[in-house]
Amino acid sequence: MIGYVTLGMNEPARTLPFYDALLATIGAKRLMEWPENDFTMWGTGWDQPGIVLTRPYDGGSAAPGNGSMVAINVDSRDKVDALHAKAMELGGSDEGAPGLREPEAMGFYAAYFRDLEGNKLAVFNVPMPGA
């Protein structure tokens, strides 16, 4: 149902390389760019949700939303660990190390971090029923 999410940015020269390296960890790449608008979209394909970074349309400063978060679903716990580790390596800030979240019986394995602009992201894996 969700096609893409958009996060604001103020410093493209710093933020875009962060997302290039971070999202390459899970096989995502730039799908669309409008450099004159500082608009860049990453994804693994047009049939999957993507992430867009752009300056705000109104020309004001971008600010992370209080209570807002983008969650990235991956197909293994190893990818949760790898994405979180890459975010830390690239200068992101830790908001919750990889691990099982309560209730553990649900199998929700997640990690949380903030990008260089302060946007909060999560990466998670939940086993499919019967898997």
C-alpha positions in Angstrom: 0.0 0.0 0.0 2.8 2.5 0.8 4.7 3.6 -2.3 7.4 5.7 -0.7 8.1 7.8 2.4 9.7 11.3 2.3 12.2 12.6 4.8 13.4 16.2 4.8 17.0 17.1 4.6 19.1 20.3 4.9 22.5 19.1 3.8 22.4 17.0 0.6 26.2 16.8 0.3 26.4 15.0 3.6 23.0 13.2 3.7 22.9 11.7 0.2 26.2 9.7 0.5 25.0 8.5 3.9 21.8 7.0 2.3 23.8 5.7 -0.7 26.1 3.6 1.5 23.4 2.7 4.1 20.8 1.4 1.7 23.3 -0.3 -0.6 23.7 -2.7 2.5 20.2 -4.1 1.6 20.5 -3.8 -2.2 18.8 -0.5 -2.7 20.0 2.1 -5.1 18.9 5.5 -6.4 15.8 5.1 -8.6 15.0 8.7 -9.2 16.9 12.0 -8.9 16.0 15.7 -9.5 19.2 17.4 -8.5 17.8 20.9 -9.1 15.2 20.1 -6.4 17.5 18.1 -4.2 15.1 15.2 -4.6 16.5 11.6 -4.5 14.6 8.3 -4.2 16.1 4.9 -3.2 14.6 1.5 -3.5 15.1 -2.1 -4.5 12.6 -1.8 -7.4 9.5 0.1 -8.5 7.3 -2.7 -7.2 8.6 -2.1 -3.6 8.3 0.9 -1.2 11.0 3.5 -1.5 12.6 6.3 0.6 12.9 9.8 -0.7 15.1 12.6 0.7 14.4 16.1 -0.3 14.5 19.7 0.9 11.1 20.9 2.0 8.8 22.1 -0.8 8.1 25.3 1.1 11.8 26.3 1.2 11.9 26.2 5.0 14.3 24.1 7.1 13.8 20.4 7.4 13.2 19.0 10.9 12.7 15.5 12.1 9.1 14.7 13.2 8.6 14.1 16.9 7.1 10.6 16.9 7.8 10.0 13.2 9.8 7.0 12.1 10.4 5.0 8.9 10.6 1.3 9.4 12.5 -0.9 6.8 11.5 -4.5 6.6 14.3 -6.9 5.7 14.4 -10.7 5.2 17.0 -11.7 7.9 18.3 -10.7 11.3 21.8 -10.5 9.7 20.5 -7.6 7.6 19.1 -5.9 10.6 22.5 -6.1 12.2 24.3 -5.0 9.0 22.1 -2.0 8.4 22.4 -0.8 12.0 26.1 -1.3 12.0 26.4 0.6 8.7 24.4 3.5 10.1 26.7 3.7 13.1 29.8 3.5 10.8 28.4 6.4 8.7 27.9 8.7 11.8 24.2 7.9 12.6 23.2 7.8 16.2 22.0 4.7 18.0 18.3 4.6 19.2 18.3 0.9 20.1 20.7 -1.9 19.3 19.7 -4.9 17.3 17.7 -7.5 19.3 14.4 -9.2 20.0 11.7 -6.9 21.2 8.9 -7.8 23.6 7.0 -10.1 23.5 9.9 -12.3 22.3 7.5 -15.0 21.2 6.5 -12.7 18.4 10.0 -12.9 16.9 10.2 -9.1 16.2 13.9 -8.5 15.8 14.7 -4.8 15.3 17.2 -2.0 15.6 16.7 1.8 15.7 18.9 4.7 14.7 18.9 8.3 13.5 20.4 9.6 10.2 22.7 12.6 10.0 19.6 14.9 9.8 18.1 13.5 12.9 15.4 11.4 11.2 14.5 8.2 13.1 14.6 4.9 11.2 14.0 1.3 12.2 15.1 -1.9 10.5 13.2 -5.1 11.4 12.7 -8.7 10.7 9.7 -10.9 11.7 9.6 -14.5 10.7 6.7 -15.5 8.5 4.2 -17.8 10.1 5.1 -21.4 9.5 8.7 -20.5 8.5 
